Amino acid sequence: MAGNEPASRMTYGGYLRIDDLLTLQGGPQGYSPAPCNNELHFIIVHQSFELWFKLVLRELKEAYHLLSVSSVDEQSIPQIVHHFERVTTIMNLMTHQWDVMQSLAPQEFLAFRDKLGTSSGFESWQMRELEVILGLDNSQRMGGMDPLAHMRKLVGEGKVSQEVFDNFEQVSSQPSLNDVLTDWLGRTPINGSISSDTGDDEVISQFVEGHLDAMKLHGETVISHIVAIGHGDEEPVRARIEAGIEGARTFLMPDGEINRSRAGLLFIESYRELPLL
């Protein structure tokens, strides 16, 4: 009976530590005055981002663990895909979360902005770790910013803990998820050939060129059909079709050399019914 339930039984609030959670929106210790409703809105939105970052990092690290081996178990692929799909769903949700943020008018934000001092979202170490794991190159960053040097600076200023920095330094020293995924794609058997086989380059070249030739042949059929039914003139239609073919060539052959990982991706997409290996 309900009256005889033990006092220590698990509860919703106890499991989620709701009491603790709801005390974390008042700003740092000694923060005064207490946040107004607009500042509370600002805090909750950003705390929500950080919680989602935590889950995204966990999902990506799980996928990384499964991919960063010399031979990926076929049975691991659905789990890897599941991790990526969950991350994609969370990313979509976070994108829409900005709609909530936009309900904070600029003048409402400026009313408490001075209280935040020099703090900035750029100091989010989880966001930086997410960028590193995904393989964002420093050259792609504004001003070529070095995230490890930036984190070291934040440690020196007491803005992040040594434990956080040590974890970030370890993640930075490892291959990125992009690296291990690219390596896995590069090991894809293509028409029975693997990268270590003699003659693999020729097999891959024939596969890629065959795909591009098939695109050209199909393109000619499409051009003829569109012109024949009067839906366009040949010149602009041909330019559009050929641009698509050239785009595929550029993707598969960056710098004029066939990229085996991208060829592996094409093979997987072309023969989805085959085991991935």
MILO-669771 format. One line per 10 residues: number of its first residue (from 0); for each residue x, y, z of N, C-alpha, C. Coordinates in steps of 0.05 Angstrom, whole numbers, plus 32768, in hexadecimal, padded with zeros to 4 digits. Last residue first. Layout:
# MILO-669771
NUM> X,Y,Z,X,Y,Z,X,Y,Z; ...
This chain:
# MILO-669771
276> 826D,7FB8,7C8C,8288,7FAF,7C92,8299,7FC6,7C9E; 8239,7FBC,7C77,824A,7FD4,7C77,8267,7FCC,7C7B; 8218,7F91,7C47,8223,7F95,7C62,8237,7FAC,7C61; 81EB,7FB2,7C18,8202,7FA2,7C1E,820B,7FA6,7C3B; 81C4,7FD6,7C0D,81BB,7FBC,7C15,81D2,7FAA,7C1E; 81DB,8004,7BFB,81D2,8004,7C17,81CA,7FE9,7C20; 8200,8017,7BD2,81F9,7FFB,7BD6,81F1,7FF8,7BF3; 8209,804E,7BD1,8200,8041,7BB8,81F6,8025,7BBD; 821B,805A,7C04,8202,8066,7BFB,81F7,8058,7BE2; 824B,803E,7C02,8237,8037,7C16,821B,8041,7C0E
266> 8265,805A,7BD9,825F,803D,7BD6,8249,8035,7BE9; 826A,808D,7BF0,825A,8089,7BD8,8252,806C,7BD4; 828D,8080,7C19,8273,808B,7C1F,8260,8087,7C07; 82B9,8072,7BFB,82AD,805E,7C0C,8290,8066,7C14; 82C6,80A2,7BE5,82BE,808D,7BD2,82B0,8077,7BE2; 82D6,80BB,7C12,82BD,80C5,7C05,82B3,80B1,7BF1; 8304,809D,7C1C,82EE,809E,7C30,82D4,80A7,7C24; 8324,80A7,7BF0,8318,808C,7BF4,8302,808C,7C08; 8322,80D8,7BC2,8322,80D5,7BDF,8314,80BA,7BE5; 834B,80E1,7B8A,8333,80D4,7B95,8337,80D0,7BB3
256> 8362,8123,7B7C,8368,8108,7B84,834F,80FB,7B91; 8354,8158,7B72,835A,8147,7B5B,8360,812A,7B62; 8345,8172,7B9F,8361,8176,7B96,8369,8163,7B80; 8315,813F,7BA9,8320,8159,7BB1,833D,815B,7BA9; 82EE,8119,7B8F,830A,811D,7B88,8315,8138,7B8F; 82BB,811B,7BA3,82C9,8101,7BA3,82E7,8103,7B9D; 82B0,8152,7B9D,82AD,8145,7BB7,82BD,812B,7BB8; 82B8,815A,7B66,82C8,8169,7B7A,82C7,815C,7B95; 8291,8138,7B51,82AD,8133,7B4C,82BF,8141,7B60; 8263,8152,7B63,8268,8137,7B6C,8286,8130,7B68
246> 8268,8182,7B47,8268,8182,7B64,826E,8167,7B70; 8263,816F,7B13,827C,817A,7B1C,827E,817C,7B3A; 822D,8161,7B15,8241,814D,7B10,825D,8156,7B19; 8216,8193,7B1D,8212,817E,7B30,8227,8168,7B2E; 8225,81AD,7AEE,822E,81B7,7B08,822C,81A2,7B1E; 8208,8190,7AC9,8225,818D,7AC9,8231,8198,7AE3; 81D4,81A2,7AD5,81DB,8185,7AD8,81F9,8182,7ADA; 81D9,81D9,7AC9,81D1,81D0,7AE4,81D9,81B3,7AE9; 81E6,81D8,7A93,81F8,81E5,7AA6,81F2,81DC,7AC3; 81B9,81C0,7A7D,81D2,81B2,7A7C,81E6,81BE,7A91
236> 8194,81E9,7A86,818F,81CF,7A92,81AA,81C0,7A93; 81A8,8213,7A66,81A7,8216,7A84,81A3,81FC,7A92; 81A6,81F7,7A32,81BE,8203,7A3D,81BD,8207,7A5C; 8172,81E4,7A25,8188,81D1,7A2B,819F,81DF,7A39; 813A,8200,7A48,814C,81FF,7A32,8165,81EF,7A39; 80FF,81DD,7A62,8117,81ED,7A64,8128,81EB,7A4B; 80D4,81BD,7A59,80D7,81C8,7A73,80F0,81D8,7A77; 80C7,81A0,7A2B,80C4,81BD,7A2B,80C6,81CA,7A46; 80D1,816C,7A25,80B6,8173,7A2F,80B2,8191,7A32; 8106,816E,7A13,80F1,8162,7A02,80D5,816A,7A0B
226> 8123,8183,7A3E,8120,8192,7A25,8109,8188,7A14; 811D,8158,7A62,8113,8173,7A69,810F,8184,7A50; 8136,812E,7A45,811A,812C,7A4D,810E,8148,7A53; 816B,813F,7A3F,815A,8139,7A27,813D,8139,7A2E; 817A,8143,7A75,817A,815B,7A64,8168,8157,7A4C; 8176,810D,7A85,8165,8122,7A92,8163,813B,7A80; 819D,80F6,7A65,8181,80ED,7A63,816E,8102,7A6F; 81CA,8110,7A78,81C2,8114,7A5C,81A5,810B,7A58; 81CB,80FB,7AAD,81C7,8118,7AA8,81BE,811E,7A8B; 81D7,80C7,7AA5,81BD,80CD,7AAF,81B6,80EB,7AAA
216> 820C,80CF,7A93,81F9,80C2,7A82,81DC,80C8,7A8B; 8222,80E7,7AC1,8222,80F5,7AA7,820D,80EA,7A95; 821D,80BF,7AE7,820F,80D8,7AEB,820D,80E8,7AD1; 823E,8099,7AD0,8221,8093,7AD2,8211,80AC,7AD7; 826E,80B3,7AD7,8265,80AD,7ABC,8247,80A8,7ABC; 8271,80B1,7B0F,8270,80CB,7B01,8266,80C8,7AE4; 8276,807A,7B16,825F,8089,7B22,825B,80A4,7B14; 82A5,8070,7AFC,828D,8063,7AF3,8274,8071,7AFD; 82C9,808B,7B1C,82C4,8095,7B00,82AB,8088,7AF5; 82C4,806B,7B4B,82BD,8088,7B4B,82B7,8092,7B2F
206> 82D5,8038,7B38,82BB,803C,7B45,82B2,8059,7B44; 8308,8043,7B24,82F3,8039,7B12,82D7,803D,7B1D; 8321,8052,7B54,831F,8065,7B3D,8309,805C,7B2A; 831E,8023,7B71,8310,803B,7B7B,830C,804F,7B64; 833F,8002,7B52,8323,7FFB,7B57,8313,8013,7B5F; 836F,801E,7B55,8362,801B,7B3B,8345,8014,7B3E; 837B,8019,7B8C,8378,8034,7B80,8369,8032,7B65; 8382,7FE2,7B93,836A,7FEF,7B9E,8365,800B,7B91; 83AE,7FC7,7B82,839B,7FCF,7B6E,8382,7FDC,7B78; 83B2,7FA0,7BBC,83C0,7FA9,7BA4,83AB,7FB0,7B8F
196> 838F,7FB6,7BF7,8392,7FA4,7BE0,83A3,7FB1,7BCA; 8384,7FDA,7C1F,839E,7FCD,7C1F,83A3,7FBB,7C07; 834F,7FEA,7C17,8365,7FFD,7C12,8380,7FF1,7C11; 832C,7FB7,7BF2,8331,7FC7,7C0A,834B,7FD7,7C06; 82FA,7FA3,7BC4,8315,7FAB,7BC9,8317,7FBC,7BE3; 82C6,7F98,7BB6,82D7,7F82,7BBF,82F3,7F8A,7BC6; 82B1,7FCB,7BAC,82B1,7FB7,7B97,82C6,7FA1,7B9D; 82D0,7FDE,7BE4,82C2,7FE9,7BCD,82C6,7FD6,7BB5; 82CE,7FDE,7C2A,82D4,7FCE,7C12,82C3,7FD8,7BFA; 82E3,8015,7C4F,82CC,8008,7C42,82D5,7FF7,7C2A
186> 8309,8034,7C66,830E,8017,7C67,82F7,8007,7C59; 82F6,8067,7C64,830D,8060,7C53,8313,8043,7C52; 82D1,8066,7C8D,82C7,8067,7C71,82DD,805F,7C5E; 82F6,8067,7CB8,82E4,8050,7CB4,82D9,804F,7C97; 830E,8099,7CB1,831E,8080,7CAF,830D,8068,7CAA; 82E2,80BA,7CBA,82EF,80BA,7C9F,8300,80A1,7C9C; 82D9,80AE,7CF0,82C4,80A8,7CDC,82D0,80A7,7CC0; 8308,80C2,7D06,8303,80A5,7D08,82ED,809C,7CF4; 8304,80F9,7CF7,831B,80E9,7CEF,8314,80CB,7CF0; 82D4,8109,7D10,82D7,810B,7CF3,82ED,80FA,7CE9
176> 82E4,8103,7D44,82CF,80F1,7D3A,82D0,80F2,7D1C; 832C,810C,7D46,8310,8115,7D49,82FD,80FF,7D3F; 8361,80EF,7D6D,8354,80F4,7D53,8337,80FC,7D58; 8375,8115,7DA9,836B,80FD,7D9B,8361,8103,7D7F; 837F,8143,7DC3,8396,8134,7DBA,838E,811B,7DAA; 834E,8157,7DD4,835C,8165,7DBE,8373,8155,7DB3; 8343,8136,7DFF,8332,8134,7DE7,8341,8140,7DCF; 836B,8149,7E22,836B,812D,7E1A,835B,812A,7E00; 835A,817D,7E2A,8375,8179,7E1E,8377,815C,7E13; 832A,8175,7E43,832A,8182,7E29,8344,817D,7E1B
166> 833B,815F,7E74,832A,8150,7E62,832B,815B,7E46; 8358,818B,7E87,8366,8172,7E82,8356,8160,7E70; 832F,81B2,7E8C,8345,81B6,7E79,8353,819C,7E72; 8310,819C,7EB5,8304,81A1,7E9B,831A,81A3,7E86; 8337,819D,7EDE,832B,8183,7ED5,831F,8186,7EB9; 833F,81D3,7EE5,8355,81C3,7EDB,834B,81A8,7ED0; 8304,81F9,7ED1,8314,81EA,7EE4,832B,81DB,7ED6; 82FE,823C,7EB8,82F8,821F,7EB6,830C,8211,7EC8; 830F,826C,7ECC,82F4,826B,7EC0,82EB,824E,7EBA; 8341,827B,7EDD,832F,826F,7EF0,8312,826C,7EE6
156> 8366,828B,7EBA,8354,82A0,7EC4,8340,8295,7ED8; 837D,825B,7EAB,838D,826E,7EB9,837D,8285,7EC5; 8351,8245,7E90,835A,8239,7EA9,836A,824D,7EB9; 8351,8267,7E64,833A,8267,7E76,8341,825A,7E91; 8381,8258,7E4C,837D,8273,7E55,8367,8275,7E69; 8374,8224,7E3C,838A,8228,7E4F,8388,8244,7E5B; 834D,8230,7E16,8345,8222,7E2F,835A,8225,7E44; 836D,8247,7DEF,8357,8256,7DFB,834F,824A,7E16; 838D,821C,7DE1,839A,8234,7DED,8385,8245,7DFB; 8365,81FC,7DCC,8374,81F3,7DE3,8382,820A,7DF1
146> 8351,821A,7DA0,8340,8215,7DB7,834F,820B,7DD0; 836B,824E,7D7E,8374,8234,7D88,8364,822E,7DA1; 834E,8271,7D47,8351,826E,7D64,8358,8251,7D6C; 834C,8288,7D15,835D,8271,7D19,8362,826B,7D36; 8326,82B0,7D10,8341,82B8,7D17,8354,82A1,7D1C; 82F6,8280,7D1A,82FA,829D,7D17,8316,82A5,7D21; 8309,8241,7CFF,8300,8252,7D15,8306,826F,7D0F; 8321,8223,7CD9,8305,8229,7CD5,82F9,823C,7CEA; 8352,8217,7CED,8351,822A,7CD6,8334,8233,7CD0; 8347,81F0,7D11,834C,820B,7D1B,834B,8220,7D05
136> 8311,81C5,7CFF,832D,81CD,7CFC,8330,81EA,7D06; 82E7,819B,7D22,82E9,81B6,7D17,8307,81BE,7D17; 82DB,8167,7D34,82F1,816B,7D21,82F2,8186,7D15; 82B9,8158,7D5C,82AF,8156,7D41,82C4,815C,7D2C; 82DA,8163,7D88,82D2,8147,7D82,82C9,8144,7D66; 82DB,819B,7D85,82F4,818B,7D82,82ED,816F,7D7B; 82A6,81AA,7D8E,82B3,81B2,7D75,82CC,81A0,7D6F; 829F,8196,7DC2,828F,818C,7DAC,829C,8192,7D91; 82C2,81B7,7DDE,82C8,819A,7DDC,82B8,818D,7DC5; 82A7,81E7,7DD8,82C2,81E4,7DCD,82C9,81C7,7DCA
126> 8279,81DB,7DF5,8277,81E3,7DD9,8292,81DF,7DCB; 828F,81D4,7E27,8282,81BD,7E1A,827F,81C2,7DFC; 82A2,8206,7E35,82B6,81F1,7E2E,82A9,81D9,7E21; 8290,8243,7E24,8283,8229,7E28,8297,8213,7E21; 82A3,8274,7E18,82B1,8266,7E2D,82A4,824B,7E34; 8281,828A,7DF4,829A,827F,7DE9,82AA,8270,7DFE; 825B,82A3,7E12,8255,8288,7E0A,826E,827A,7DFD; 827C,82CA,7E45,8272,82C6,7E2A,826D,82A9,7E24; 828D,82FE,7E74,8286,82E2,7E6E,8278,82E0,7E52; 8299,832F,7E87,82A6,8327,7E6E,829F,830A,7E65
116> 825B,833C,7EA6,8277,8343,7EA3,8282,833C,7E87; 8226,8335,7EB1,8235,831E,7EA8,8253,8323,7EA4; 8210,8365,7EBC,8215,8354,7ED3,8226,833B,7ECB; 8206,837B,7E8B,821D,8385,7E9A,8224,8373,7EB1; 81D4,8364,7E7C,81ED,835B,7E70,8206,8364,7E80; 81A2,8373,7E8D,81B2,8364,7EA0,81CE,835C,7E95; 818F,8392,7E63,8188,839A,7E7E,8199,838B,7E93; 819A,8377,7E34,81AD,838C,7E3D,81A7,8396,7E59; 816C,8357,7E31,8186,834B,7E36,819A,8360,7E41; 8146,837D,7E24,8142,836D,7E3D,815D,835F,7E45
106> 8158,8390,7DF4,8158,83A3,7E0B,8154,8394,7E26; 8150,8362,7DD4,816B,836D,7DD9,816C,837F,7DF2; 8121,8332,7DF0,8127,834A,7DE0,8143,8355,7DE7; 8118,82F1,7DEC,8125,8304,7DFE,812E,831C,7DEC; 8107,82CF,7DC6,80F2,82DD,7DD4,80FD,82F1,7DE9; 8133,82B5,7DB4,812C,82CE,7DA6,8114,82DC,7DB3; 8134,8287,7DD2,8147,829D,7DD9,813F,82B7,7DCC; 810F,8269,7DB7,8109,8271,7DD3,811B,8289,7DDA; 812C,8260,7D89,8112,826F,7D87,810A,8279,7DA3; 8155,8241,7D99,815B,825E,7D95,8141,826E,7D92
96> 8140,820F,7D97,8141,821C,7DB2,8148,8239,7DAF; 8148,81FE,7D65,812E,820A,7D6A,812E,8218,7D86; 817C,81EB,7D6E,8178,8200,7D5A,815D,820E,7D60; 8172,81C2,7D92,8180,81DA,7D9B,817E,81F1,7D88; 8157,819E,7D70,8149,81A9,7D86,8157,81C3,7D90; 8182,8191,7D4E,816A,819E,7D43,815A,81AB,7D59; 81A3,8178,7D73,81AC,8190,7D66,8195,819F,7D5A; 8184,814B,7D80,818A,815F,7D94,8192,817A,7D88; 8184,8131,7D4E,816B,813A,7D5A,816F,814F,7D6F; 81BB,8126,7D4A,81AE,8137,7D36,8194,8142,7D41
86> 81C2,8104,7D75,81D0,811D,7D75,81C3,8131,7D61; 81A3,80D9,7D63,819B,80E7,7D7C,81A9,8102,7D7D; 81C1,80CA,7D37,81A5,80D3,7D33,819C,80E3,7D4C; 81F0,80B9,7D4F,81F1,80D0,7D3D,81D5,80DB,7D39; 81DE,808C,7D6B,81EB,80A2,7D79,81EA,80BB,7D68; 81CB,806C,7D40,81B8,8076,7D55,81C4,808D,7D64; 81FA,8061,7D26,81E6,8071,7D18,81D3,807D,7D2C; 8210,803F,7D4D,821E,8058,7D46,820A,806B,7D39; 81EB,8016,7D4C,81EE,8026,7D65,81FC,8040,7D5F; 81F2,8001,7D18,81D8,800D,7D20,81DA,801E,7D39
76> 822A,7FF1,7D1D,8221,8007,7D0B,8206,8012,7D13; 8236,7FC5,7D3A,8238,7FDF,7D48,822D,7FF5,7D37; 8235,7F99,7D1A,821E,7F9C,7D2C,821F,7FB7,7D3B; 8267,7F9C,7D01,824E,7FA2,7CF2,8236,7FA8,7D04; 829B,7FBA,7D23,8288,7FA4,7D23,826F,7FAD,7D14; 82D2,7FD5,7D04,82B9,7FDC,7D11,82A5,7FC4,7D0D; 8314,7FD0,7D0F,82FE,7FC2,7D01,82E4,7FC6,7D10; 8331,7FF3,7D2D,833B,7FEC,7D13,8326,7FDD,7D02; 830A,8027,7D4B,8317,800D,7D4C,831F,8005,7D30; 82E5,8052,7D55,8303,8055,7D57,8311,803B,7D5B
66> 82AF,8049,7D57,82BB,804D,7D3D,82DA,804C,7D3E; 82A1,8046,7D8D,829A,802F,7D7B,82A8,8031,7D60; 82B3,8077,7DA0,82BD,805E,7DAB,82B8,8047,7D99; 8291,809A,7D83,82AE,809A,7D7F,82BB,8080,7D89; 8260,808F,7D9B,8264,8089,7D7E,8282,8087,7D78; 826B,80A3,7DCE,8263,8087,7DCB,8268,807E,7DAE; 8275,80D8,7DC1,828B,80C8,7DCC,8285,80AA,7DCA; 8243,80E8,7DB1,8259,80E9,7D9D,8270,80D8,7DA7; 8226,80E3,7DE1,821E,80D4,7DC9,8235,80D2,7DB5; 8241,8109,7E01,8240,80EC,7E09,8239,80DB,7DF1
56> 8237,8138,7DE5,8253,812F,7DE9,8253,8111,7DF0; 81FF,813A,7DEB,820B,8138,7DD1,8228,812D,7DD3; 81FB,8142,7E23,81F1,8129,7E17,81FD,8125,7DFB; 8213,8174,7E28,821D,815E,7E38,8214,8143,7E2B; 81F3,8194,7E08,820F,818F,7E00,821A,8177,7E0F; 81C5,8194,7E28,81C4,8186,7E0E,81E1,8181,7E04; 81DA,81B4,7E52,81D0,8198,7E57,81CF,8188,7E3D; 81E4,81E3,7E36,81FA,81D5,7E42,81F2,81B8,7E49; 81B0,81F3,7E28,81C4,81ED,7E13,81DA,81DC,7E1F; 819C,81FC,7E5B,8190,81E7,7E4A,81A4,81DF,7E34
46> 81B9,8228,7E6A,81BD,8210,7E78,81B2,81F8,7E69; 81A2,824C,7E45,81BE,8245,7E42,81C5,822C,7E52; 816C,824F,7E58,8172,8247,7E3C,818F,823E,7E39; 8175,8260,7E8D,8169,8246,7E88,816F,823D,7E6B; 818A,8294,7E85,8199,827F,7E94,818F,8264,7E8C; 8160,82AF,7E6B,817B,82AE,7E5F,818B,8297,7E6B; 8138,82AC,7E92,8134,82A1,7E78,814F,829C,7E6A; 8150,82CB,7EB9,814A,82AF,7EBF,8146,82A0,7EA5; 814F,82FC,7EA0,8169,82EF,7EA5,8165,82D2,7EAB; 8117,8304,7EA0,8126,8303,7E87,8141,82F6,7E8A
36> 810B,8304,7ED7,8100,82EF,7EC6,810E,82ED,7EAB; 814A,8311,7EF9,812E,8318,7EF3,8124,8302,7EE0; 8175,82F4,7F2A,816D,82F7,7F0E,814F,82FE,7F0B; 8184,831C,7F64,817B,8303,7F58,8172,8308,7F3B; 81B7,834F,7F5D,819E,8344,7F67,8197,832A,7F59; 81E8,831D,7F6C,81D3,832F,7F75,81D0,8347,7F62; 8209,82E3,7F80,81FF,82F2,7F69,81E7,8303,7F72; 821D,82C0,7FA5,821F,82DC,7FAA,8215,82EE,7F94; 822D,828E,7F75,822A,8295,7F91,822F,82B3,7F96; 820E,829B,7F34,8223,8291,7F46,821E,829B,7F63
26> 81C6,8292,7F27,81E0,829E,7F23,81F5,8293,7F36; 8199,8274,7F2F,819B,828D,7F3D,81B5,829C,7F39; 8190,8242,7F1D,818A,8258,7F0B,818D,8273,7F18; 8193,8215,7F3D,81AB,821D,7F2E,81A6,8234,7F1A; 816A,81FF,7F58,8179,8213,7F66,8190,821F,7F56; 8156,81D7,7F3A,8147,81F0,7F3A,8154,8206,7F4B; 8178,81AB,7F45,8177,81B7,7F2B,816B,81D3,7F2B; 816A,819D,7F79,8185,81A8,7F74,8185,81B7,7F59; 8135,818B,7F70,813A,81A0,7F84,8155,81AD,7F7F; 813D,8162,7F4A,812F,817A,7F43,8135,8191,7F56
16> 8157,8131,7F41,8163,8145,7F52,8157,8161,7F4C; 8141,8107,7F27,814B,811D,7F16,8158,8134,7F26; 8134,80E7,7F54,8144,80DD,7F3E,8151,80F3,7F2D; 8114,810A,7F72,812E,8101,7F7D,8140,80F6,7F67; 80E8,8113,7F52,80F9,8129,7F5A,8114,8121,7F64; 80D5,80DD,7F4E,80DC,80ED,7F36,80EF,8104,7F3D; 80F4,80B0,7F7E,80DF,80C3,7F75,80E8,80D1,7F5C; 8100,8072,7F9E,8107,8085,7F89,80EF,8096,7F81; 80F8,806D,7FE5,80F2,8065,7FCA,80F9,807B,7FB6; 8102,8077,801B,8119,8079,8008,8112,8072,7FEC
6> 80D6,806B,8038,80DC,8087,8034,80F2,808B,801F; 80AD,8036,801C,80C5,803F,802A,80CB,805C,8024; 8066,8034,8022,807E,8037,8011,8095,8041,8021; 8037,8030,803E,804D,8020,8047,8066,8022,8036; 8011,804D,8024,8019,8057,803E,8031,8047,8049; 8006,802F,7FF6,8016,8048,7FF3,8021,8051,800E; 8011,7FE8,8000,8000,8000,8000,8011,8019,8000
